[in-house]
Amino acid sequence: MIDLVKKYVENRIQLVKFNFIGAIANVAATLVSSFLLLVMGILILLMFSIALAFWFSTIFESEIVGFALVGLIYVILLVIYALVAKDRVELKIKDKIVEAALTDDDDFNESVEYEE
């Protein structure tokens, strides 16, 4: 009887370790994937920003004015983001991280319920 309890506790500890490793792997994969999407998005935004700056430069016949206008657009967007959307975006990011961490636990809990 004591051997069975000891084996059960050891198996339960091993299971918790595997669940923890799975949750960390899930969060890491989500973060790496999100980082790659962010880098690609930044590169695309950079190219369009340079194109827009040169387009403004042809309209105003001054490269300084063209690039300054693009910079001003980004400053305005930054202020709007800081005043309006910052808290909501942070909350969504936190929710996604927690969701990614708990995904493996949900899969495990469903399989345990069916076995009982």
C-alpha positions in Angstrom: 0.0 0.0 0.0 2.8 2.4 0.9 4.6 1.6 -2.3 1.5 2.4 -4.3 1.1 5.8 -2.6 4.8 6.5 -3.1 4.6 5.5 -6.8 1.4 7.7 -7.2 3.2 10.7 -5.6 6.2 10.2 -7.9 4.0 9.9 -11.0 2.0 13.0 -10.0 5.2 15.0 -9.5 6.5 13.8 -12.9 3.1 14.8 -14.5 3.3 18.3 -12.9 6.9 18.7 -14.3 5.7 17.7 -17.8 2.7 20.1 -17.6 5.1 22.9 -16.6 7.5 22.1 -19.4 4.6 22.0 -21.9 3.3 25.4 -20.7 6.7 27.0 -20.9 7.2 25.5 -24.4 3.8 26.8 -25.5 4.5 30.4 -24.2 8.0 30.4 -25.7 6.6 29.3 -29.1 4.0 32.0 -29.0 6.5 34.6 -28.1 9.0 33.6 -30.8 6.2 33.5 -33.4 4.9 36.9 -32.3 8.4 38.4 -32.3 8.9 37.2 -35.9 5.6 38.7 -37.0 6.6 41.9 -35.2 9.9 42.1 -37.0 8.3 41.5 -40.4 5.6 44.1 -39.7 8.2 46.7 -38.7 10.1 46.1 -41.9 7.0 46.5 -44.0 6.1 49.6 -42.1 9.6 51.0 -42.6 9.4 50.5 -46.3 6.0 52.1 -46.6 7.1 55.0 -44.4 10.2 55.7 -46.5 8.0 55.6 -49.6 5.5 58.0 -48.0 8.3 60.3 -47.0 9.6 60.4 -50.5 6.1 61.0 -51.9 5.7 63.9 -49.5 9.1 65.1 -50.6 8.0 65.3 -54.2 4.9 67.2 -53.3 6.6 69.8 -51.0 9.9 69.7 -53.0 11.9 69.2 -49.8 13.1 65.9 -48.4 13.3 67.4 -44.9 9.6 68.3 -45.0 8.6 64.9 -46.4 10.4 62.9 -43.7 9.4 65.4 -41.0 5.7 64.9 -42.0 6.0 61.2 -41.7 7.7 61.6 -38.3 4.8 63.9 -37.2 2.3 61.3 -38.3 4.0 58.8 -36.0 4.1 61.3 -33.1 0.4 61.9 -33.5 -0.3 58.1 -33.6 1.9 57.6 -30.5 -0.1 60.3 -28.6 -3.4 58.8 -29.6 -2.2 55.3 -28.6 -0.9 56.5 -25.2 -4.2 58.4 -24.4 -6.7 55.9 -25.8 -5.6 52.3 -26.4 -2.6 51.6 -24.2 -4.4 49.9 -21.3 -6.6 47.8 -23.5 -3.6 46.6 -25.6 -1.7 45.7 -22.4 -4.6 43.8 -21.1 -5.0 41.8 -24.3 -1.3 40.9 -24.3 -1.5 39.7 -20.7 -4.6 37.6 -21.6 -2.9 36.0 -24.6 0.2 35.1 -22.5 -2.0 33.5 -19.8 -4.1 31.7 -22.4 -0.9 30.3 -24.0 0.4 29.1 -20.6 -2.9 27.4 -19.7 -3.6 25.8 -23.1 -1.6 22.6 -22.2 -3.3 22.4 -18.8 -6.8 22.4 -20.4 -5.8 19.6 -22.8 -4.5 17.5 -19.8 -7.6 18.2 -17.7 -9.9 17.1 -20.6 -8.0 13.8 -21.0 -8.1 13.1 -17.3 -11.8 13.6 -17.1 -12.5 11.1 -19.9 -10.3 8.5 -18.2 -12.2 8.6 -15.0 
